[in-house]
Amino acid sequence: MSGNRVEELEETVTELQATVAGLTDELVETKERLHAVEDHLGSDLDDVVGSSDIVDGDTGTSTDAEAKESESNDEESAGSDEIIVA
């Protein structure tokens, strides 16, 4: 019985390693695209990023409804043993 558990854990580790590798590749590609956009925009981007103006009135704070939804999602995912492979 413990042999099956070891096999399950090894499979889980393999899946997690594959997920981490995939996410790392995506992160590297995203950084490369971001650098390309920054190079293309040049100093125009510095003006936008350096600005202290709030875009579309969004202050970065969440509403009570958003906070409750986030808590609900956290509770649901905490009880799940499923592994999502990207």
VENBELMO-V383866 format. One line per field, one symbol per residue. ss: DSSP state (2 for helix, 1 for strand, 0 for the rest). psi: psi as a letter, one per 30 degrees, with the letter a starting at -180 (. if undefined). A space follows every 10 residues. Layout:
BEGIN
ss = ???
psi = ???
END
This chain:
BEGIN
ss = 0222222222 2222222222 2222222222 2222222222 2022222222 0000222000 0002222222 2222222200 000000
psi = efeeeeeeee eeeeeeeeee eeeeeeeeee eeeeeeeeee ebfeeeeeef kgkkkggjfg klleeeeeee eeeeeeffgk gkkkk.
END
